[in-house]
Amino acid sequence: MNIRKIKSRGTSLSLCIASLLMLASCGGGGGSASAPAPGAPVSTLSPISASNSTQVASNAYAANGSIGDSSTGVSSLLTGVSVDGKAPGVVNPALALLKRSYAGGAPALLTGVSSSQTQACAGGGTITVSGTAAGSNGPANGDKFSITANNCVEAGTTMNGAISMTFSNISGNLFGTGAGAATMDMTFTDFTVAEGTTSATVAGDMKLVMSQTAAGTVSLAISGTSLQSIERKGGVKVSDFRLSNYTATVSGSGNTFSVSTNYALTGTFGSLGQLSVTVSTLQPFVVGDSGVPSSGSMIINGAASSVTATVVPGNKVRLDYSAKGDGVITQTNTIAWTAFVASL
């Protein structure tokens, strides 16, 4: 993934969260993610084999994108940061329109009472922003918004579905100067972004606690009960999975960030089929401009089995497979990072 900086009323911030939290390839077409299946209990974890351990680790790593792309999109409302990836960003386009409402001081949303405003999208369709805002200088405590897209086309992406958010614990001016703090409680409802023949749909809840110093040091704490992602390519469903009881922490400045995540993962992943595992970061992943981690390690636990992915020098990753999940390594394989992320 590539980092893209966007100027935002005098502030520009490099946020590398989605360089680590990469979405798998996903594709165009409809699909509903509004009713995710219950997360798998420990007793139903999938066994991991020596032959599929690399693919399991790659898909578990890629599933982070449901957290990364969504939370990065929300933080871009405040900091002006967007991250490009090979899958279409799910929330950045919609939040850019909400940010435009703030920047333009849209009177309909800035009266302190519940109201809504519908805007025509540049390439067709509409987007409706409704809610209550205290003023035009940026989010304030208690501000509530809901964004609903109806075949809205902007910059080559088509958006449908809804995202809502409530702001609290705001201090400073993240939207203006970039220094301050904010908490955002969000709900995604079948929010879909399609680019060409690829699309991603997200549904579920997310809490994002964000702070930034005047010097540009950023801290993010992300958590949620359930977040489901449906990914399609060429009209074919590539994956349909759910993250349960997920957490992520991000910290850093400039173009270098440290990221840790933990979650239960269950769903269907292309040729891999049904998978239920737990994922835990053992050593935070440190990511810079290239998007390839310079260090970091995560363990994926299945039924009486596990695989650990560890970044090693030379843009490579070492995969240590434990047939019994007891820490005794029964197979080790080192491959290029590019091969790892392509093993979906």
FENRARA-V987514 format. One record per pair of residues at least 12 apart in sequence whose ideal C-beta (glycine too) atoms are under 8 Angstrom apart, sorted by the first residue. I is the first residue (numbers start at 1). J is the second residue. If there is no record, write none. Layout:
# FENRARA-V987514
i=I j=J
i=I j=J
This chain:
# FENRARA-V987514
i=1 j=18
i=1 j=19
i=1 j=22
i=1 j=83
i=1 j=84
i=1 j=85
i=1 j=86
i=1 j=291
i=2 j=83
i=2 j=84
i=2 j=85
i=2 j=291
i=3 j=15
i=3 j=16
i=3 j=19
i=3 j=83
i=3 j=84
i=3 j=255
i=3 j=289
i=3 j=291
i=4 j=81
i=4 j=82
i=4 j=83
i=4 j=84
i=5 j=80
i=5 j=81
i=6 j=76
i=6 j=80
i=6 j=81
i=6 j=82
i=7 j=80
i=8 j=79
i=8 j=80
i=8 j=99
i=8 j=175
i=8 j=178
i=9 j=80
i=9 j=103
i=9 j=175
i=9 j=176
i=10 j=176
i=10 j=177
i=11 j=79
i=11 j=80
i=11 j=176
i=11 j=177
i=11 j=178
i=12 j=80
i=12 j=81
i=13 j=79
i=13 j=80
i=13 j=81
i=13 j=178
i=13 j=212
i=13 j=216
i=13 j=218
i=14 j=81
i=14 j=253
i=14 j=254
i=14 j=255
i=15 j=72
i=15 j=75
i=15 j=76
i=15 j=79
i=15 j=81
i=15 j=83
i=15 j=218
i=15 j=257
i=16 j=83
i=16 j=252
i=16 j=255
i=16 j=256
i=16 j=257
i=16 j=287
i=16 j=288
i=16 j=289
i=16 j=291
i=17 j=68
i=17 j=71
i=17 j=72
i=17 j=75
i=17 j=83
i=17 j=220
i=17 j=250
i=17 j=257
i=17 j=259
i=18 j=65
i=18 j=68
i=18 j=69
i=18 j=72
i=18 j=83
i=18 j=85
i=19 j=83
i=19 j=257
i=19 j=287
i=19 j=288
i=19 j=291
i=20 j=64
i=20 j=68
i=20 j=257
i=20 j=259
i=20 j=285
i=20 j=287
i=20 j=291
i=20 j=293
i=20 j=296
i=21 j=64
i=21 j=65
i=21 j=67
i=21 j=68
i=21 j=69
i=21 j=72
i=21 j=248
i=21 j=259
i=21 j=261
i=22 j=61
i=22 j=62
i=22 j=64
i=22 j=65
i=22 j=68
i=22 j=85
i=22 j=86
i=22 j=341
i=23 j=62
i=23 j=65
i=23 j=66
i=23 j=68
i=23 j=69
i=23 j=85
i=23 j=86
i=23 j=87
i=23 j=200
i=23 j=229
i=23 j=231
i=24 j=59
i=24 j=62
i=24 j=63
i=24 j=65
i=24 j=87
i=24 j=231
i=24 j=238
i=24 j=239
i=24 j=269
i=24 j=344
i=25 j=86
i=25 j=87
i=25 j=198
i=25 j=231
i=25 j=233
i=25 j=238
i=25 j=344
i=26 j=87
i=26 j=88
i=26 j=198
i=26 j=199
i=26 j=200
i=26 j=231
i=26 j=232
i=26 j=233
i=26 j=238
i=26 j=239
i=27 j=197
i=27 j=198
i=27 j=199
i=27 j=231
i=27 j=232
i=27 j=233
i=27 j=234
i=27 j=235
i=27 j=236
i=27 j=238
i=28 j=194
i=28 j=195
i=28 j=196
i=28 j=197
i=28 j=198
i=28 j=199
i=28 j=232
i=28 j=233
i=28 j=234
i=28 j=235
i=29 j=194
i=29 j=199
i=29 j=232
i=29 j=234
i=29 j=235
i=29 j=236
i=29 j=237
i=30 j=192
i=31 j=192
i=31 j=199
i=31 j=201
i=31 j=230
i=31 j=232
i=31 j=237
i=31 j=240
i=32 j=190
i=32 j=201
i=32 j=203
i=32 j=230
i=33 j=190
i=33 j=201
i=33 j=202
i=33 j=203
i=33 j=204
i=33 j=228
i=33 j=229
i=33 j=230
i=33 j=240
i=34 j=189
i=34 j=190
i=34 j=203
i=36 j=203
i=36 j=204
i=36 j=226
i=36 j=228
i=36 j=242
i=37 j=242
i=37 j=266
i=39 j=226
i=39 j=242
i=39 j=244
i=39 j=245
i=39 j=264
i=39 j=266
i=40 j=264
i=40 j=266
i=40 j=276
i=42 j=278
i=44 j=276
i=44 j=303
i=45 j=276
i=45 j=277
i=45 j=278
i=45 j=301
i=45 j=302
i=45 j=303
i=46 j=274
i=46 j=275
i=46 j=276
i=46 j=277
i=46 j=302
i=46 j=303
i=47 j=302
i=47 j=303
i=47 j=304
i=47 j=305
i=48 j=277
i=48 j=300
i=48 j=302
i=48 j=303
i=48 j=305
i=48 j=306
i=48 j=307
i=48 j=321
i=49 j=305
i=50 j=321
i=50 j=323
i=50 j=330
i=50 j=331
i=52 j=272
i=53 j=307
i=53 j=319
i=53 j=321
i=53 j=331
i=53 j=333
i=54 j=307
i=54 j=319
i=54 j=333
i=54 j=335
i=54 j=340
i=54 j=343
i=55 j=271
i=55 j=272
i=55 j=343
i=55 j=344
i=56 j=272
i=56 j=275
i=56 j=277
i=56 j=300
i=56 j=302
i=56 j=307
i=57 j=298
i=57 j=300
i=57 j=307
i=57 j=309
i=57 j=319
i=57 j=340
i=57 j=343
i=58 j=340
i=58 j=341
i=58 j=342
i=58 j=343
i=58 j=344
i=59 j=239
i=59 j=269
i=59 j=272
i=59 j=275
i=59 j=344
i=60 j=265
i=60 j=277
i=60 j=279
i=60 j=298
i=60 j=300
i=61 j=298
i=61 j=309
i=61 j=340
i=61 j=341
i=62 j=341
i=62 j=344
i=63 j=229
i=63 j=241
i=63 j=243
i=63 j=263
i=63 j=265
i=63 j=279
i=64 j=248
i=64 j=261
i=65 j=85
i=65 j=87
i=65 j=229
i=66 j=202
i=66 j=227
i=66 j=228
i=66 j=229
i=66 j=241
i=66 j=243
i=67 j=206
i=67 j=222
i=67 j=224
i=67 j=227
i=67 j=243
i=67 j=246
i=67 j=248
i=67 j=261
i=67 j=263
i=68 j=83
i=68 j=248
i=69 j=83
i=69 j=85
i=69 j=87
i=69 j=89
i=69 j=90
i=69 j=91
i=69 j=92
i=69 j=200
i=70 j=90
i=70 j=91
i=70 j=186
i=70 j=188
i=70 j=202
i=70 j=206
i=70 j=227
i=71 j=206
i=71 j=208
i=71 j=220
i=71 j=222
i=71 j=248
i=72 j=89
i=72 j=92
i=73 j=89
i=73 j=90
i=73 j=91
i=73 j=92
i=73 j=94
i=73 j=95
i=74 j=91
i=74 j=95
i=74 j=165
i=74 j=184
i=74 j=186
i=74 j=206
i=74 j=208
i=75 j=208
i=75 j=210
i=75 j=220
i=76 j=92
i=76 j=95
i=76 j=96
i=76 j=99
i=77 j=95
i=77 j=98
i=77 j=99
i=77 j=139
i=77 j=175
i=78 j=138
i=78 j=139
i=78 j=174
i=78 j=175
i=78 j=182
i=78 j=210
i=79 j=174
i=79 j=178
i=79 j=212
i=79 j=218
i=82 j=96
i=87 j=198
i=87 j=200
i=87 j=231
i=88 j=157
i=88 j=193
i=88 j=194
i=88 j=195
i=88 j=198
i=88 j=199
i=88 j=200
i=89 j=157
i=89 j=193
i=90 j=188
i=90 j=191
i=90 j=192
i=90 j=193
i=90 j=200
i=90 j=201
i=90 j=202
i=91 j=163
i=91 j=188
i=91 j=191
i=91 j=193
i=91 j=202
i=93 j=152
i=93 j=154
i=93 j=155
i=93 j=157
i=93 j=159
i=93 j=193
i=94 j=127
i=94 j=147
i=94 j=149
i=94 j=152
i=94 j=159
i=94 j=163
i=94 j=191
i=95 j=147
i=95 j=163
i=96 j=154
i=97 j=119
i=97 j=127
i=97 j=129
i=97 j=147
i=97 j=154
i=98 j=129
i=98 j=145
i=98 j=147
i=99 j=175
i=101 j=117
i=101 j=129
i=102 j=133
i=102 j=136
i=102 j=137
i=102 j=138
i=102 j=139
i=102 j=175
i=105 j=136
i=106 j=129
i=106 j=136
i=109 j=129
i=109 j=130
i=109 j=131
i=109 j=132
i=109 j=133
i=109 j=145
i=110 j=133
i=110 j=134
i=110 j=135
i=110 j=136
i=112 j=132
i=112 j=133
i=112 j=134
i=113 j=132
i=114 j=130
i=114 j=131
i=114 j=132
i=115 j=130
i=115 j=131
i=115 j=132
i=116 j=128
i=116 j=129
i=116 j=130
i=116 j=131
i=117 j=129
i=117 j=130
i=121 j=149
i=121 j=152
i=121 j=153
i=121 j=154
i=121 j=159
i=122 j=153
i=122 j=154
i=122 j=155
i=123 j=153
i=123 j=154
i=123 j=155
i=123 j=156
i=123 j=158
i=124 j=151
i=124 j=152
i=124 j=153
i=125 j=149
i=125 j=150
i=125 j=151
i=125 j=152
i=125 j=153
i=125 j=158
i=125 j=159
i=126 j=149
i=126 j=150
i=126 j=151
i=126 j=152
i=127 j=147
i=127 j=148
i=127 j=149
i=127 j=150
i=127 j=152
i=127 j=159
i=128 j=147
i=128 j=148
i=128 j=150
i=129 j=145
i=129 j=146
i=129 j=147
i=130 j=145
i=130 j=146
i=130 j=148
i=131 j=143
i=131 j=144
i=131 j=145
i=131 j=146
i=132 j=144
i=133 j=145
i=137 j=173
i=137 j=175
i=137 j=176
i=138 j=173
i=138 j=174
i=138 j=175
i=138 j=176
i=139 j=167
i=139 j=170
i=139 j=174
i=139 j=175
i=139 j=182
i=140 j=167
i=140 j=170
i=141 j=167
i=141 j=168
i=141 j=169
i=141 j=170
i=142 j=166
i=142 j=167
i=142 j=168
i=143 j=166
i=143 j=167
i=144 j=164
i=144 j=165
i=144 j=166
i=144 j=167
i=145 j=164
i=145 j=165
i=146 j=162
i=146 j=163
i=146 j=164
i=147 j=162
i=147 j=163
i=147 j=164
i=148 j=161
i=148 j=162
i=149 j=161
i=149 j=162
i=149 j=191
i=156 j=195
i=156 j=196
i=157 j=193
i=157 j=194
i=157 j=195
i=158 j=193
i=158 j=194
i=158 j=195
i=159 j=191
i=159 j=192
i=159 j=193
i=159 j=194
i=160 j=190
i=160 j=191
i=160 j=192
i=161 j=188
i=161 j=189
i=161 j=190
i=161 j=191
i=161 j=192
i=161 j=201
i=162 j=188
i=162 j=189
i=162 j=190
i=162 j=191
i=163 j=186
i=163 j=187
i=163 j=188
i=163 j=189
i=163 j=191
i=164 j=186
i=164 j=187
i=164 j=189
i=165 j=184
i=165 j=185
i=165 j=186
i=165 j=187
i=166 j=184
i=166 j=185
i=166 j=186
i=167 j=182
i=167 j=183
i=167 j=184
i=168 j=182
i=168 j=183
i=168 j=185
i=169 j=181
i=169 j=182
i=169 j=183
i=169 j=209
i=170 j=182
i=170 j=183
i=174 j=210
i=174 j=212
i=177 j=214
i=178 j=212
i=178 j=214
i=178 j=216
i=179 j=212
i=179 j=213
i=179 j=214
i=180 j=211
i=180 j=212
i=181 j=209
i=181 j=210
i=181 j=211
i=181 j=212
i=182 j=209
i=182 j=210
i=182 j=211
i=183 j=207
i=183 j=208
i=183 j=209
i=183 j=210
i=184 j=207
i=184 j=208
i=184 j=210
i=185 j=205
i=185 j=206
i=185 j=207
i=186 j=205
i=186 j=206
i=186 j=207
i=186 j=208
i=187 j=204
i=187 j=205
i=187 j=206
i=188 j=202
i=188 j=203
i=188 j=204
i=188 j=205
i=188 j=206
i=188 j=227
i=189 j=203
i=190 j=203
i=191 j=203
i=197 j=233
i=197 j=234
i=197 j=235
i=198 j=232
i=198 j=233
i=199 j=231
i=199 j=232
i=200 j=229
i=200 j=230
i=200 j=231
i=200 j=232
i=201 j=229
i=201 j=230
i=201 j=231
i=201 j=232
i=202 j=227
i=202 j=228
i=202 j=229
i=203 j=227
i=203 j=228
i=204 j=224
i=204 j=225
i=204 j=226
i=204 j=227
i=204 j=228
i=204 j=242
i=204 j=243
i=205 j=224
i=205 j=225
i=205 j=226
i=205 j=227
i=206 j=222
i=206 j=223
i=206 j=224
i=206 j=227
i=207 j=222
i=207 j=223
i=207 j=224
i=208 j=220
i=208 j=221
i=208 j=222
i=209 j=221
i=209 j=222
i=215 j=253
i=216 j=253
i=216 j=254
i=217 j=251
i=217 j=252
i=217 j=253
i=218 j=250
i=218 j=251
i=218 j=252
i=218 j=253
i=218 j=257
i=219 j=249
i=219 j=250
i=219 j=251
i=220 j=248
i=220 j=249
i=220 j=250
i=220 j=251
i=221 j=247
i=221 j=248
i=221 j=249
i=222 j=246
i=222 j=247
i=222 j=248
i=222 j=249
i=222 j=250
i=223 j=246
i=223 j=247
i=223 j=248
i=224 j=243
i=224 j=246
i=225 j=244
i=225 j=245
i=226 j=242
i=226 j=243
i=226 j=244
i=227 j=242
i=227 j=243
i=227 j=246
i=228 j=240
i=228 j=241
i=228 j=242
i=228 j=243
i=228 j=267
i=229 j=241
i=229 j=242
i=229 j=243
i=237 j=268
i=238 j=269
i=238 j=270
i=238 j=344
i=239 j=267
i=239 j=268
i=239 j=269
i=239 j=270
i=240 j=267
i=240 j=268
i=241 j=265
i=241 j=266
i=241 j=267
i=241 j=268
i=241 j=269
i=241 j=275
i=242 j=265
i=242 j=266
i=242 j=267
i=243 j=263
i=243 j=264
i=243 j=265
i=244 j=263
i=244 j=264
i=244 j=265
i=244 j=266
i=245 j=263
i=245 j=264
i=246 j=261
i=246 j=262
i=246 j=263
i=246 j=264
i=247 j=261
i=247 j=262
i=247 j=263
i=248 j=260
i=248 j=261
i=248 j=262
i=249 j=261
i=255 j=288
i=255 j=289
i=256 j=286
i=256 j=287
i=256 j=288
i=257 j=286
i=257 j=287
i=258 j=284
i=258 j=285
i=258 j=286
i=259 j=281
i=259 j=284
i=259 j=285
i=259 j=286
i=259 j=287
i=259 j=296
i=260 j=281
i=260 j=284
i=260 j=285
i=261 j=279
i=261 j=281
i=261 j=298
i=262 j=279
i=262 j=280
i=262 j=281
i=263 j=278
i=263 j=279
i=264 j=276
i=264 j=277
i=264 j=278
i=264 j=279
i=265 j=277
i=265 j=278
i=265 j=279
i=269 j=344
i=270 j=344
i=272 j=344
i=276 j=302
i=277 j=300
i=277 j=301
i=277 j=302
i=278 j=300
i=278 j=301
i=279 j=298
i=279 j=299
i=279 j=300
i=279 j=301
i=280 j=298
i=280 j=299
i=280 j=301
i=281 j=296
i=281 j=297
i=281 j=298
i=282 j=297
i=282 j=298
i=282 j=299
i=282 j=308
i=282 j=310
i=283 j=295
i=283 j=296
i=283 j=297
i=283 j=310
i=284 j=296
i=285 j=298
i=285 j=311
i=292 j=315
i=292 j=337
i=293 j=311
i=293 j=337
i=294 j=311
i=295 j=311
i=296 j=310
i=296 j=311
i=297 j=309
i=297 j=310
i=297 j=311
i=301 j=325
i=302 j=325
i=303 j=325
i=304 j=324
i=304 j=325
i=305 j=321
i=305 j=322
i=305 j=323
i=305 j=324
i=305 j=325
i=306 j=321
i=306 j=322
i=306 j=325
i=307 j=319
i=307 j=320
i=307 j=321
i=307 j=322
i=308 j=320
i=308 j=322
i=309 j=340
i=311 j=337
i=312 j=334
i=315 j=336
i=315 j=337
i=315 j=338
i=316 j=334
i=316 j=335
i=316 j=336
i=316 j=337
i=317 j=334
i=317 j=335
i=317 j=336
i=317 j=337
i=317 j=340
i=318 j=332
i=318 j=333
i=318 j=334
i=319 j=332
i=319 j=333
i=319 j=334
i=319 j=335
i=319 j=340
i=320 j=332
i=321 j=333
